[in-house]
Amino acid sequence: LWPLTRDVPKPMLEIQGEPVLSHIIRRLREHGLYRVTLSIRHLGQVIESYFGGGESLGVQIDYLREEAPLGTAGALSLLADKPSHPLVVMNGDLLQGINFDSLLSFHDRGNFQATMCGVRREARLPDGVVEIEGLRLVGLTEKPVQTMNVNAGVYVLNPGVLDYLVRGQPCDMTDLMQRLLDAGKVVGVFSLLGHEGWVDIGCKDDYEQASAGEIPGL
């Protein structure tokens, strides 16, 4: 997104007159999630100066200040106290229409240690696919479409999951999920439906789409 992010961090880019992060926090508040912790590093002072303690949005905002990049999961190792209830973790550059009540109910009903949100993506191969048995052609599929579930960057974690982190050591969320699987823990996948809306503004095309208000559910 350079040069848009030269002077502001990506979560502070504006969509419909407000930073992306404001939209995220408002969405959390609408679903009864009033305590928010923001992990900041690159241009973090811009975020902290804008939101302060969260009073203007009707929430309580605390900050984790990373001295070096720790990854989404690694930042959680800086929490002073382990939460007493499951926590929602998400990237700060997502616009989404997730029903967090449904997500948390899904997590609780499944008795999962962690839940990852997944979103369905379709990818069209640019060429025809050739099916072969031995030396014989047995089928042709012209430019097939593959459907996959991809990581939506939104998670629910039970407090005990934080025991799989080492304070101050980098860890991505995908690495944390793998640690849980290796330990035999049950991880759920909450599938986002199309009407919920989900856009990762990681590139200019997605940012321009979001700026134009073309996101269902938002």
N, C-alpha and C positions, 0 to 999 in steps of 0.2 A: 504493500500500500504506500510505499515511498513515492513522492515526498509528502504525502498527507500526514505521515506519522513522524515528520522531522521534529516538530515542536510539541506534539501531544502523543501520549501512548494510545495504542489502537482502541482500547475500551472507551476512550474519551472522544472518539470521532462521533459527530452528531448525525442522528437520524430523526427527521421530522422535528428539528429544533432542540433535541436533547441528546446528551451522550448515550451511547449504547448501554453503558453501565447503569444509567438512570432507568432505562427501560427494564433492565434485568431486576434491579432492586424493587421497582414498583410491582413487577410481576410476583416477586417473592412475597411482598407485603400483602398483596391481594389474597394470597393463600395462607395468611397467618404466620409467615416466617418473618419475624421482626428483628432478629439478631443476625447481623451480617458481619463477616470478617473478610476483609480484602487483603490479599497478598500482593504487595507492591515492590517494585524495584526500579525498572527503567522509567525515568520521568515520574516516579511515584509521587513526588511532591505535587504534581499537577492534580492527581486524583485526590490526595489528602486535603489539599487546599479547597477543592471544589465541594467535597462531600462532608468534610469535618466529621462530626460525631453522628451524622445522619438525621439530625433534628428536622431539616427541611423536608425530608421524605417520610418522616414518621417512623423511623427505625433506629436501632442502635448499631453503629458501625465501629468496629475495632480494626486494627491493622497488624499484619505480619510484615515486617520489613526484611526482605532478603538482601543480604550483602553480596551474594553471588547467586546465579540462577540455580534453583533447586528442583524445578519441574513442579507440576501441579500437586503431585502427592508429596514430594519432598518438603514443600512449603508447609504442609500440615504438621510436620514434625516440630515446627516452631510454636505450636499452640501451647500456651502456658499451662492450661488445664485440659484434661480429657473430658469431652462432652459427656453428659449423662443420657443423652438421647441420640438417635441416628441424625447424621448431618448430611445436608445436600451440598455437593461439591460441583462446581461448574466453571467452565472457562468464561473469561470476561469479555469475549468478543462474539458472543452468540445472541442472536435474536430468536426467540422461541415463544410458542404459545402453549407450553407444557402445563397441564393440570397437575400441580404438585400434590394436591390432595390424592389424586388417583395414583400417582407415582409412589407416594409414601404408603398408601394402603396396599399396593401391590407388593412392596418390599416387606411389609409386616406380615401379610398373609402367606407369603412364600417362605417366611422364616429364613431369609437370605442374610448372609453376612455382609454382602455388598450387592448393589444393583447398578447395572450400567444401562443407560438409555441407548437404543439403537434406532437408526433411521434408514429406511429403504432407499437404495440408490440403483439406478439403471445405467448401464454402460453399453453402448452399441459398438461392436467390433467393426472396423472399417472395411474388412475383407470377408470374402466367403470362406466358411470353414469346411474343410475336406475331411470326411470320415473314411478311414482306410482299414482294411483287414488284409494283412500280408501285403501283397502287391496289387490288390484289387480295390477299386473305388466302390464304396457301399452307400455313400450318401453325401449330400451337399446341403449346407445351410448358408443362405446368402445374408451376410451382415447381421448375425444374430444379436439379440439383446440379452445381456446377463443381468440378473437381479441379485443384489447383495445387501446385507445389513451392515452398515458402517457405524463406527463409534460416534455418538452424537455429542460427546464432551460433557455429559451431565450424569452424575452418580449420586447414589445414596450409600453411606457407609455406617455400619455399626461402630460404636466407640472402640470396641476391641480390635478393629482393623488397624488402628493407629499403632498397635504394638508391633506391626510388621515394618515400621519405619524406624530409621536411626536419625536422631536429631542432627540437623545440619547437613545430612547427606542427600545428594540429588536422587530423585526417583520420579519417574513419569507414572501417570495413572495406569497405563497399560502394563508397566512392570509390577505395580502393586497388585493388579488383578491377577497377573501370572503367579505372584507369590502366594496369593490366596488359593488359587487352583492347585499349586504344587503342595500346599498344606492340607488339601482335601476339603477346603471350605466351599460352600455352595454359593455361587454368584448368579444372580438373576439378570435377565435382559428384558427391559421394559420397552416395547416397540412403540415408537411415535407414529401416529397416523398422519396422513397428509394434511388434514384440516387443522392440526395443532400448529403448523408452521415451524420451520427451523431453517435458519440461515447462518452459516459461519462466514463472517465478513472478512475472510482471509485474503481475498483478492479484489481488485477494483470492480470486476463485473458484478460480484455478489454485493459489494458495498453500494454500487449504483442501483442495483435492483432494490435493495433495502431502502435506500434514500427515496426511491420512487413510490414507496408504500405498497410494493407488490408481494407482501407476505401474508398469506392467509392466517387468520386467527389472531392477528395483531392489530 
